[in-house]
């Protein structure tokens, strides 16, 4: 970059957003600009702090930026004036509460301390003793911040009114209440209303309270884990629990894990719940058919017999083609089942990955699979990876499928052009000869999917990375492509300006 550019404030601000270490190249005048220095610190200029004038290191914005890094101890830079500035201190305490020890005037200011407790999670123990003894102050502090109660005295944690204020703010605060109050039904109910998991901190006798457990599992079914065995056998409670979170079925009694309605209710929330159903449920053909129709991959939890049932597996692969991996070896080799999986693939699943070698060598099956997901070419037989029609369909669907094509196909100009027009990054898989082809490289850098890092220029030949037109096209689509341009073109003002048009990410690679 030229000297004029390092004197240009807008240019320098953008440069600091990219790499703060470039502060050493900035003009002396702009190194005295707090905004420039702040941005530089925020973006990693700690090694270049020797460039910053001492006076500027005491600027509040600069100090806050330094505090935020957690790598530089600027506490001694905070002067008395800043220690008495409530706006600055509320920002600074978020990063370093040690400053409060020096801010005696603000520490004795009731409103400031409440604001610090609320905004910066300052401990109640950091407040002067007179505030800690002021009941109104304590109640207000606890209502504002969980940490105020968490680090409170034993007396506070045994004060019913204070505890109620704390659990209404955050039910998990029940953990810090006295044993007596953790066994108080009214306190526990208030805690559960704020956070159902508060039941975990309640006294054992209250974990056997039907009303409290019912209230808790409605909010988070996993709380069923701490309910008494009697309540884990309560059908209404378990239905509420699995309706909130299907995997709560894990904590239901064995009898309810064998209940059709309970199991199907749980599976409605996610296929993983089926893993906790009883062996009888996982061997029940009607139940399994209903489950895999919604979540094909739940076939994983079905009995061995049903994973070898053709109709069950067909139902599963129609729902989720990748569920073929849970089918029996016999059905993984069933041409009709695999063809159904390939034809049902609308979400980019790997339908072929777990098919038998014989089926992965079946031209009709593979053609159907790559038309739905080009990357399925990875699982085709070696012979079919060189089949021109199959490779053409694969790269039209996903250019990156070229990675799995035969070496001969990677040198086929028409196939490679199709691939890079679909996804420029496919250039990586092209033959060395085609990476020297100007038309192929231009198609890659201007293709339909060129915004994932600008890396396609990396795979072009050295000659084309020095080609001004090719590089200009590349950086106009993705500024980061400048990284792989030749040294000479990274110093070219027009090329650098073109790289800044789509985004500013390429600026860091300019020279």
Secondary structure by P-SEA (a helix, b strand, c coil): ccccccccaaaaaaaaaccccccccccccccccaaaaaaaaacccccccccccccccccaaaaaaaaaaccccccccccccccccaaaaaaaaacccccccccccccccaaaaaaaaaccccccccccccccccaaaaaaaaaccaaaaaaccccccccaaaaaaaaaacccccccccccccccaaaaaaaaaacccccccccccccccaaaaaaaaaacccccccccccccccaaaaaaaaaacccccccccccccccaaaaaaaacccccccccccccccccaaaaaaaaaacccccccccccccccaaaaaaaaaacccccccccccccccaaaaaaaaaaccccccccccccccccccaaaaaaaaaacccccccccccccccaaaaaaaaaacccccccccccccccaaaaaaaaaacccccccccccccccaaaaaaaaacccccccccccccccccccccaaaaaaaaaacccccccccccccccaaaaaaaaccccccccccc
